[in-house]
Amino acid sequence: MSLFASLTDAAYALVRPIVHATDGEAAHNLTLSALQPLPRARHALTSPALATELVGLKFPNPVGLAPGFDKDARVAHVMPHFGFGFVEVGTLTPLPQEGNPRPRLFRLVEDQAVINRMGFNNGGQEKAAERISCLRRHGLPVPLGINIGANKDSADRIADYAKGTAAMAPLADYLTVNISSPNTPGLRALQDKGSLEALLDGVAAAQPVGAAKPVFLKVAPDLEPADIDDIVAVALDKGLAAVIVSNTTIVRPALASRHAEEAGGLSGAPLAELALQRVKDFHSASGGKLPLVAAGGIASASQAWERIRAGASLVQIYSAMVYEGPGLAGRIAHGLEKLAARDGFARVADAVGTEK
């Protein structure tokens, strides 16, 4: 882990009680404001064992920042300092939107979890594109994903995804089509086979001519086996680059926090078992032919290693940083390198899908 990340983790340990005494969304916004002026990262955490190639993209290491942390692409330039091997910004919608009423973000400290019902709050794709264009001019040492969504009041959500593709694909290393948030009414219906086919056709038609970018699809963990089979069939048929497994869950396991009954998507430690199982399900359903990115409940190198052995080529983290600090990505990356060596793999990538 870099000195930068170590110092930041040490500072976070000191201020964490104060941060956790503050409203979750306010604390998050203060964090972004503190990070934004920091200098651009010029190097990425990598090694021969960590370097990963997927769909033609080279990832210095397989640990990425999940969307939601940097919705408006304000701090993507800083995040490689903390050990991230790729960064995904968003979710970005064609038009700016406020999202759902506050309060809408809740820490479940006793459960090491978070519930959010943000509702795709963001400043819109036009403003974000200005920041990302500047970032591209100065360079970023890791791949940049841009996560796109539909406006809540849109009369044609598939058209919104097409608009997002046309606007953001030229700036992205990969695009993520997010149809799995539980906080936009009706959005998850786009995971149905017919709707998904129409959506991906619309996205494909909006890609830059001669410069199409890889498209990742982010799915919910709350899926039945038939849903998984349908999504895999469509993904393979439409040439999707990867599936991100998974978004937050609307299921409520036994939780200890007073916020347990809040509406919204649950992330963090209680999601870990379900999200791991979904990686196994998608890997099995595709026969290992569909690249997977694992997200949800990953807070350690051992958990990331489980997802990789289960079939994920990359992993993403976010909620765990609330409890483990900003240097978590670097600790996971270094831990993966050690776990690969322990289990006889020269590279972390060699372990993808090797669980028996």
BELQUI-V679905 format. One record per residue. RES is the residue in one small letter. PSI is psi in whole degrees, -180 to 180 (* if undefined). OMEGA is omega in radians with two decimals (* if undefined). D_LAST is the distance of its C-alpha to the last C-alpha in Angstrom with 1 decimal. Layout:
BEGIN
res=RES psi=PSI omega=OMEGA d_last=D_LAST
res=RES psi=PSI omega=OMEGA d_last=D_LAST
END
This chain:
BEGIN
res=m psi=143 omega=-3.08 d_last=31.2
res=s psi=159 omega=3.06 d_last=34.7
res=l psi=-39 omega=3.12 d_last=37.9
res=f psi=-51 omega=-3.11 d_last=38.5
res=a psi=-39 omega=3.14 d_last=35.4
res=s psi=-44 omega=3.13 d_last=36.1
res=l psi=-39 omega=3.14 d_last=39.7
res=t psi=-40 omega=3.09 d_last=38.7
res=d psi=-42 omega=3.13 d_last=36.2
res=a psi=-42 omega=3.10 d_last=39.0
res=a psi=-40 omega=-3.13 d_last=41.4
res=y psi=-39 omega=3.12 d_last=39.1
res=a psi=-35 omega=-3.14 d_last=38.7
res=l psi=-40 omega=-3.03 d_last=42.5
res=v psi=-6 omega=-3.08 d_last=43.0
res=r psi=-44 omega=3.12 d_last=40.1
res=p psi=-37 omega=3.12 d_last=42.2
res=i psi=-43 omega=3.13 d_last=44.8
res=v psi=-44 omega=-3.08 d_last=42.2
res=h psi=-13 omega=3.04 d_last=40.7
res=a psi=-8 omega=-3.13 d_last=44.2
res=t psi=149 omega=3.04 d_last=44.8
res=d psi=137 omega=-3.03 d_last=43.9
res=g psi=-45 omega=-3.11 d_last=40.3
res=e psi=-39 omega=3.11 d_last=41.5
res=a psi=-42 omega=3.12 d_last=44.5
res=a psi=-40 omega=3.13 d_last=42.4
res=h psi=-44 omega=-3.14 d_last=40.1
res=n psi=-37 omega=3.08 d_last=43.1
res=l psi=-38 omega=3.11 d_last=44.6
res=t psi=-46 omega=3.13 d_last=41.4
res=l psi=-41 omega=3.14 d_last=41.6
res=s psi=-35 omega=3.12 d_last=45.4
res=a psi=-35 omega=-3.09 d_last=44.8
res=l psi=-33 omega=-2.97 d_last=42.1
res=q psi=-40 omega=-3.12 d_last=43.9
res=p psi=-7 omega=-3.06 d_last=46.7
res=l psi=155 omega=-3.07 d_last=44.4
res=p psi=152 omega=3.13 d_last=44.2
res=r psi=138 omega=3.06 d_last=41.8
res=a psi=136 omega=-3.13 d_last=38.8
res=r psi=-14 omega=-3.10 d_last=39.1
res=h psi=158 omega=3.13 d_last=36.0
res=a psi=153 omega=3.04 d_last=32.3
res=l psi=121 omega=-3.11 d_last=29.9
res=t psi=169 omega=3.03 d_last=27.9
res=s psi=166 omega=3.09 d_last=26.8
res=p psi=-31 omega=-3.13 d_last=25.3
res=a psi=-27 omega=-3.07 d_last=21.9
res=l psi=-29 omega=-3.06 d_last=22.3
res=a psi=134 omega=-3.06 d_last=23.9
res=t psi=138 omega=3.05 d_last=22.0
res=e psi=132 omega=-3.13 d_last=23.4
res=l psi=132 omega=-3.14 d_last=22.7
res=v psi=42 omega=3.09 d_last=25.0
res=g psi=0 omega=3.13 d_last=27.6
res=l psi=142 omega=3.13 d_last=27.8
res=k psi=118 omega=-3.13 d_last=27.4
res=f psi=122 omega=-3.14 d_last=26.1
res=p psi=-36 omega=3.00 d_last=27.1
res=n psi=164 omega=-2.97 d_last=24.1
res=p psi=13 omega=-3.08 d_last=21.5
res=v psi=116 omega=-3.07 d_last=23.1
res=g psi=161 omega=3.03 d_last=25.6
res=l psi=122 omega=3.13 d_last=28.3
res=a psi=154 omega=3.09 d_last=27.9
res=p psi=161 omega=-3.10 d_last=31.0
res=g psi=-36 omega=3.08 d_last=33.4
res=f psi=-46 omega=-3.08 d_last=34.2
res=d psi=70 omega=-3.04 d_last=36.4
res=k psi=-42 omega=-2.99 d_last=37.5
res=d psi=18 omega=3.09 d_last=40.6
res=a psi=45 omega=3.13 d_last=39.4
res=r psi=-28 omega=-3.00 d_last=41.6
res=v psi=16 omega=3.14 d_last=39.5
res=a psi=-32 omega=-3.10 d_last=36.9
res=h psi=-20 omega=-3.07 d_last=38.9
res=v psi=-30 omega=-2.88 d_last=38.2
res=m psi=-30 omega=3.05 d_last=34.6
res=p psi=-22 omega=3.06 d_last=33.3
res=h psi=-30 omega=-3.05 d_last=35.4
res=f psi=5 omega=3.08 d_last=32.8
res=g psi=4 omega=-3.13 d_last=29.9
res=f psi=136 omega=3.12 d_last=28.7
res=g psi=-11 omega=2.98 d_last=27.3
res=f psi=160 omega=-3.06 d_last=28.4
res=v psi=134 omega=3.07 d_last=30.6
res=e psi=123 omega=-3.14 d_last=30.8
res=v psi=165 omega=-3.13 d_last=34.2
res=g psi=-170 omega=0.20 d_last=35.5
res=t psi=135 omega=3.14 d_last=35.3
res=l psi=133 omega=3.11 d_last=38.6
res=t psi=159 omega=-3.12 d_last=40.7
res=p psi=-44 omega=3.13 d_last=43.6
res=l psi=150 omega=3.07 d_last=46.2
res=p psi=149 omega=3.02 d_last=46.3
res=q psi=149 omega=-3.06 d_last=45.7
res=e psi=-26 omega=-3.03 d_last=46.1
res=g psi=-166 omega=-3.07 d_last=43.2
res=n psi=162 omega=-3.14 d_last=43.4
res=p psi=150 omega=3.07 d_last=46.0
res=r psi=155 omega=-0.07 d_last=45.5
res=p psi=148 omega=-3.04 d_last=44.1
res=r psi=8 omega=3.11 d_last=40.8
res=l psi=125 omega=-3.01 d_last=38.4
res=f psi=128 omega=3.03 d_last=37.6
res=r psi=132 omega=3.02 d_last=35.9
res=l psi=79 omega=-2.95 d_last=34.3
res=v psi=-43 omega=-3.11 d_last=34.5
res=e psi=-23 omega=-3.10 d_last=33.6
res=d psi=0 omega=-3.07 d_last=30.3
res=q psi=48 omega=-3.02 d_last=29.6
res=a psi=172 omega=3.08 d_last=29.8
res=v psi=140 omega=2.92 d_last=32.0
res=i psi=130 omega=3.07 d_last=33.5
res=n psi=147 omega=2.97 d_last=35.2
res=r psi=51 omega=-3.03 d_last=37.3
res=m psi=-45 omega=3.11 d_last=38.6
res=g psi=42 omega=3.09 d_last=39.0
res=f psi=43 omega=3.03 d_last=38.6
res=n psi=127 omega=3.13 d_last=41.5
res=n psi=166 omega=-3.09 d_last=42.2
res=g psi=5 omega=3.10 d_last=45.2
res=g psi=159 omega=-3.03 d_last=44.4
res=q psi=-31 omega=-3.09 d_last=43.2
res=e psi=-48 omega=3.14 d_last=46.6
res=k psi=-42 omega=3.13 d_last=46.8
res=a psi=-37 omega=-3.13 d_last=43.2
res=a psi=-34 omega=3.10 d_last=43.8
res=e psi=-44 omega=3.14 d_last=46.7
res=r psi=-43 omega=-3.09 d_last=44.6
res=i psi=-36 omega=3.09 d_last=41.7
res=s psi=-42 omega=3.09 d_last=44.3
res=c psi=-43 omega=3.10 d_last=45.7
res=l psi=-43 omega=-3.14 d_last=42.3
res=r psi=-38 omega=3.14 d_last=41.6
res=r psi=-35 omega=-3.10 d_last=45.0
res=h psi=-18 omega=3.06 d_last=44.3
res=g psi=149 omega=3.10 d_last=40.7
res=l psi=130 omega=-3.03 d_last=37.3
res=p psi=6 omega=3.14 d_last=34.9
res=v psi=158 omega=3.07 d_last=31.7
res=p psi=147 omega=3.14 d_last=30.9
res=l psi=121 omega=3.02 d_last=32.6
res=g psi=145 omega=3.08 d_last=31.3
res=i psi=121 omega=-3.07 d_last=33.8
res=n psi=124 omega=-3.07 d_last=32.8
res=i psi=149 omega=3.13 d_last=35.3
res=g psi=-175 omega=-3.13 d_last=36.4
res=a psi=147 omega=3.03 d_last=39.3
res=n psi=144 omega=-3.06 d_last=42.4
res=k psi=-41 omega=-3.06 d_last=42.7
res=d psi=15 omega=-3.12 d_last=46.0
res=s psi=138 omega=3.08 d_last=45.2
res=a psi=-17 omega=-3.11 d_last=46.6
res=d psi=92 omega=-3.05 d_last=44.0
res=r psi=-33 omega=3.09 d_last=40.7
res=i psi=-39 omega=3.08 d_last=39.3
res=a psi=-35 omega=3.10 d_last=42.4
res=d psi=-41 omega=3.11 d_last=41.5
res=y psi=-35 omega=3.07 d_last=38.1
res=a psi=-42 omega=3.09 d_last=40.0
res=k psi=-43 omega=3.13 d_last=42.5
res=g psi=-39 omega=3.11 d_last=39.8
res=t psi=-48 omega=-3.12 d_last=38.2
res=a psi=-38 omega=-3.07 d_last=41.6
res=a psi=-38 omega=-2.95 d_last=42.6
res=m psi=-23 omega=-3.11 d_last=39.5
res=a psi=-41 omega=-3.14 d_last=37.6
res=p psi=-19 omega=-3.08 d_last=40.2
res=l psi=-9 omega=-2.99 d_last=39.4
res=a psi=153 omega=2.89 d_last=35.6
res=d psi=-33 omega=2.97 d_last=32.8
res=y psi=155 omega=3.07 d_last=30.8
res=l psi=142 omega=2.98 d_last=31.7
res=t psi=124 omega=3.07 d_last=29.8
res=v psi=110 omega=-3.06 d_last=31.0
res=n psi=105 omega=3.11 d_last=30.8
res=i psi=23 omega=-2.97 d_last=31.3
res=s psi=5 omega=3.07 d_last=29.3
res=s psi=135 omega=3.09 d_last=31.8
res=p psi=1 omega=-2.97 d_last=33.0
res=n psi=3 omega=3.00 d_last=36.3
res=t psi=111 omega=-3.04 d_last=37.9
res=p psi=131 omega=3.07 d_last=38.9
res=g psi=-7 omega=-3.05 d_last=37.6
res=l psi=-41 omega=-3.07 d_last=35.4
res=r psi=-15 omega=3.08 d_last=32.1
res=a psi=-20 omega=3.11 d_last=33.7
res=l psi=-7 omega=3.04 d_last=33.1
res=q psi=-13 omega=3.09 d_last=29.5
res=d psi=148 omega=-2.96 d_last=30.8
res=k psi=-53 omega=-3.10 d_last=30.3
res=g psi=-44 omega=3.13 d_last=33.9
res=s psi=-39 omega=-3.13 d_last=34.7
res=l psi=-41 omega=3.10 d_last=31.6
res=e psi=-46 omega=3.13 d_last=32.7
res=a psi=-40 omega=3.13 d_last=36.2
res=l psi=-49 omega=-3.09 d_last=35.1
res=l psi=-30 omega=3.03 d_last=33.1
res=d psi=-42 omega=3.11 d_last=35.9
res=g psi=-40 omega=3.10 d_last=38.3
res=v psi=-45 omega=-3.13 d_last=36.2
res=a psi=-41 omega=-3.13 d_last=36.0
res=a psi=-24 omega=-3.09 d_last=39.7
res=a psi=-3 omega=-3.13 d_last=40.5
res=q psi=150 omega=3.10 d_last=38.6
res=p psi=134 omega=-3.12 d_last=40.9
res=v psi=124 omega=3.11 d_last=42.2
res=g psi=2 omega=-3.12 d_last=40.7
res=a psi=42 omega=-3.13 d_last=38.7
res=a psi=143 omega=3.14 d_last=36.0
res=k psi=151 omega=3.09 d_last=33.4
res=p psi=139 omega=-3.14 d_last=29.7
res=v psi=124 omega=3.03 d_last=29.2
res=f psi=149 omega=3.10 d_last=26.4
res=l psi=126 omega=3.13 d_last=26.3
res=k psi=122 omega=-3.05 d_last=25.8
res=v psi=163 omega=3.11 d_last=24.8
res=a psi=156 omega=3.04 d_last=25.1
res=p psi=-15 omega=-3.03 d_last=22.4
res=d psi=66 omega=-3.06 d_last=24.6
res=l psi=147 omega=3.03 d_last=23.5
res=e psi=160 omega=3.14 d_last=23.1
res=p psi=-39 omega=3.13 d_last=20.6
res=a psi=-35 omega=3.10 d_last=23.5
res=d psi=-44 omega=-3.13 d_last=24.3
res=i psi=-45 omega=3.12 d_last=20.9
res=d psi=-42 omega=3.14 d_last=21.2
res=d psi=-45 omega=-3.12 d_last=24.8
res=i psi=-43 omega=3.12 d_last=24.1
res=v psi=-44 omega=-3.13 d_last=21.4
res=a psi=-45 omega=3.13 d_last=23.8
res=v psi=-43 omega=-3.12 d_last=26.7
res=a psi=-45 omega=3.13 d_last=24.8
res=l psi=-40 omega=-3.12 d_last=23.9
res=d psi=-38 omega=-3.08 d_last=27.4
res=k psi=0 omega=3.08 d_last=29.2
res=g psi=33 omega=3.07 d_last=27.4
res=l psi=144 omega=-3.13 d_last=26.2
res=a psi=-37 omega=-3.09 d_last=24.9
res=a psi=163 omega=3.01 d_last=22.2
res=v psi=133 omega=3.08 d_last=21.7
res=i psi=120 omega=-3.06 d_last=21.9
res=v psi=99 omega=0.30 d_last=19.9
res=s psi=179 omega=3.03 d_last=22.0
res=n psi=-168 omega=3.12 d_last=25.6
res=t psi=164 omega=-3.11 d_last=27.1
res=t psi=149 omega=3.02 d_last=27.0
res=i psi=-6 omega=3.09 d_last=30.0
res=v psi=144 omega=3.11 d_last=28.3
res=r psi=100 omega=3.00 d_last=29.7
res=p psi=-178 omega=3.08 d_last=27.7
res=a psi=120 omega=-3.10 d_last=29.8
res=l psi=148 omega=-3.08 d_last=31.5
res=a psi=-21 omega=-3.01 d_last=34.1
res=s psi=153 omega=3.06 d_last=36.0
res=r psi=-15 omega=3.12 d_last=39.4
res=h psi=9 omega=-2.99 d_last=38.1
res=a psi=-31 omega=-3.06 d_last=35.4
res=e psi=5 omega=3.10 d_last=37.3
res=e psi=141 omega=3.09 d_last=38.1
res=a psi=150 omega=3.09 d_last=37.4
res=g psi=-170 omega=-3.12 d_last=35.0
res=g psi=133 omega=3.13 d_last=31.4
res=l psi=131 omega=3.07 d_last=29.5
res=s psi=175 omega=-3.14 d_last=27.4
res=g psi=-159 omega=-2.98 d_last=26.2
res=a psi=-41 omega=-3.10 d_last=24.3
res=p psi=-16 omega=-3.14 d_last=24.5
res=l psi=-14 omega=-2.95 d_last=22.7
res=a psi=-50 omega=-3.07 d_last=19.6
res=e psi=-44 omega=3.14 d_last=17.5
res=l psi=-45 omega=-3.12 d_last=18.7
res=a psi=-38 omega=3.07 d_last=18.2
res=l psi=-44 omega=3.13 d_last=14.5
res=q psi=-37 omega=3.14 d_last=14.0
res=r psi=-35 omega=3.03 d_last=16.0
res=v psi=-46 omega=3.12 d_last=14.0
res=k psi=-41 omega=-3.11 d_last=11.0
res=d psi=-45 omega=-3.13 d_last=13.7
res=f psi=-38 omega=3.11 d_last=15.3
res=h psi=-43 omega=3.13 d_last=12.4
res=s psi=-45 omega=-3.09 d_last=11.7
res=a psi=-30 omega=-3.12 d_last=15.5
res=s psi=-2 omega=-3.07 d_last=16.2
res=g psi=28 omega=-3.13 d_last=13.6
res=g psi=9 omega=-3.08 d_last=13.1
res=k psi=-16 omega=-3.07 d_last=16.9
res=l psi=115 omega=3.11 d_last=18.2
res=p psi=142 omega=-3.09 d_last=18.1
res=l psi=146 omega=2.99 d_last=17.5
res=v psi=127 omega=-3.09 d_last=19.3
res=a psi=135 omega=3.07 d_last=18.2
res=a psi=154 omega=3.08 d_last=21.2
res=g psi=106 omega=3.03 d_last=22.1
res=g psi=18 omega=3.14 d_last=22.0
res=i psi=117 omega=-3.09 d_last=20.9
res=a psi=6 omega=-3.11 d_last=23.1
res=s psi=165 omega=3.08 d_last=21.4
res=a psi=-37 omega=-3.12 d_last=19.4
res=s psi=-38 omega=3.09 d_last=16.6
res=q psi=-41 omega=3.08 d_last=16.4
res=a psi=-40 omega=3.13 d_last=16.6
res=w psi=-39 omega=3.07 d_last=13.8
res=e psi=-44 omega=-3.12 d_last=11.6
res=r psi=-39 omega=3.14 d_last=12.9
res=i psi=-47 omega=3.11 d_last=12.4
res=r psi=-28 omega=3.13 d_last=8.7
res=a psi=-13 omega=3.07 d_last=8.6
res=g psi=0 omega=-3.13 d_last=10.9
res=a psi=134 omega=3.08 d_last=14.3
res=s psi=-29 omega=-3.13 d_last=16.5
res=l psi=160 omega=3.03 d_last=19.1
res=v psi=158 omega=3.09 d_last=19.9
res=q psi=146 omega=3.10 d_last=23.2
res=i psi=156 omega=3.02 d_last=25.1
res=y psi=-69 omega=-3.01 d_last=28.5
res=s psi=-37 omega=-3.10 d_last=29.1
res=a psi=-26 omega=3.13 d_last=27.6
res=m psi=-25 omega=3.09 d_last=30.4
res=v psi=-34 omega=-3.07 d_last=32.9
res=y psi=-28 omega=-3.04 d_last=31.9
res=e psi=-9 omega=3.12 d_last=30.4
res=g psi=165 omega=-3.02 d_last=32.9
res=p psi=-17 omega=3.14 d_last=33.0
res=g psi=7 omega=-3.08 d_last=31.4
res=l psi=-40 omega=-3.11 d_last=28.0
res=a psi=-45 omega=3.14 d_last=26.7
res=g psi=-39 omega=3.12 d_last=27.7
res=r psi=-40 omega=3.11 d_last=26.2
res=i psi=-44 omega=-3.12 d_last=22.8
res=a psi=-47 omega=3.12 d_last=23.1
res=h psi=-38 omega=3.12 d_last=24.2
res=g psi=-38 omega=3.10 d_last=21.4
res=l psi=-39 omega=3.12 d_last=18.7
res=e psi=-42 omega=3.13 d_last=20.4
res=k psi=-40 omega=-3.13 d_last=20.3
res=l psi=-38 omega=3.09 d_last=16.6
res=a psi=-46 omega=3.12 d_last=15.8
res=a psi=-42 omega=3.14 d_last=18.2
res=r psi=-40 omega=-3.05 d_last=16.9
res=d psi=9 omega=3.00 d_last=13.3
res=g psi=22 omega=3.11 d_last=15.0
res=f psi=132 omega=3.11 d_last=15.2
res=a psi=-31 omega=-3.13 d_last=18.7
res=r psi=148 omega=3.06 d_last=18.4
res=v psi=-38 omega=-3.11 d_last=16.5
res=a psi=-27 omega=-3.13 d_last=16.3
res=d psi=-16 omega=-3.08 d_last=14.3
res=a psi=-5 omega=-3.05 d_last=11.3
res=v psi=122 omega=3.06 d_last=11.4
res=g psi=19 omega=-3.07 d_last=8.5
res=t psi=1 omega=3.10 d_last=6.2
res=e psi=134 omega=-3.14 d_last=3.8
res=k psi=* omega=* d_last=0.0
END
